């Protein structure tokens, strides 16, 4: 099963917040405190996922703009400045700057990969003589004149 089809079958409701290999091995009061703290961690994780989703929606728009104007997928000066900025933010938040830099480098590499894919699909759509239209999954372009005719005012295909 592919990762994307597998993900469609997952639900937040399938998650057991009390799952632990420590159940029955520690005092109930300790377990209750542990689960309470983990509940907060779960909330933070959910927030991070939604923040990353919004961030990638924005970087997708950047990728589309770059593809339309044949700009390079990466911007080394921007990336360097962002790493310096994030390291400073990490220091002020008492977070290990090296960890923050590794995290941002991972995100940057994913964004560049997405931008390259968008650029390639945009070029392929243009080469077929079609109108490049953002695909429904937001991951690239399609060359479907019927979809182009149904585009909304923002310039994206209807979902």
PyMOL commands that set and color helices and strands:
alter all, ss='L'
color gray80, all
select helices_A, chain A and resi 3-9+12-14+28-68+76-92+97-127+145-149
alter helices_A, ss='H'
color red, helices_A
select strands_A, chain A and resi 132-134+141-143
alter strands_A, ss='S'
color yellow, strands_A
deselect
rebuild
show_as cartoon
